[in-house]
Amino acid sequence: MKGCKLCRYSQVCNDLPGICILIPYVAITVVIIAVGYLFVTQELL
């Protein structure tokens, strides 16, 4: 995985290629949780 484009830390990606695959999913999950949290707090307030 020398050509890992999603990771800026090429050494980490070379050691753990799975991180490059998980980063987009983690980012999407964080965004969904943040939007859901904001929606719930706005609805309750």
JOVENJO-V98469 format. One record per pair of residues at least 6 apart in sequence whose C-alpha atoms are under 7 Angstrom apart, sorted by sequence separation. I is the first residue (numbers start at 0). GAP is how many residues later the second one is. If there is no record, write none. Layout:
i=[I;I]
gap=[GAP;GAP]
This chain:
i=[3;6;12;12;1;3;0;1;0;6;5;0;3]
gap=[6;6;6;7;8;9;12;12;13;13;14;16;16]
